[in-house]
Amino acid sequence: MRRAGGVRDERGAVTAELAAALPAVVVIAALAIGGVGAAARQVALQDAVGDAARAAARGDAPEPYAGDAAIEVAATGELVCVTLRATALGGVLPLAASSCADAGGR
């Protein structure tokens, strides 16, 4: 459709472009939100593993600090090391955090 003076009418062009780009925008937003969630999960895992390692070094049970993460405890000499493993992004992204504490610091 042409307006007076030979200029084309471009009404609706922005709507069509947005409709074409909307799936990509949704995917990018979902990945960004998932990435922030995964980073938050990693920070929480690192915080929990430090507490679990200190508890294990004192002789207390480290399991309450693990939450839903898998826990591994290893004592080597004067150190007690704890590793927590979990997943993020619906089980797609594996996460792990390790920490060691001095067993002599009871």
Secondary structure, 3 states (H helix, E strand, C coil): CECCCCCECCCCHHHHHHHHHHHHHHHHHHHHHHHHHHHHHHHHHHHHHHHHHHHHHHCCCCHHHHCCCEEEEEEECCEEEEEEEEEECCCCEEEEEEEEEECCCC
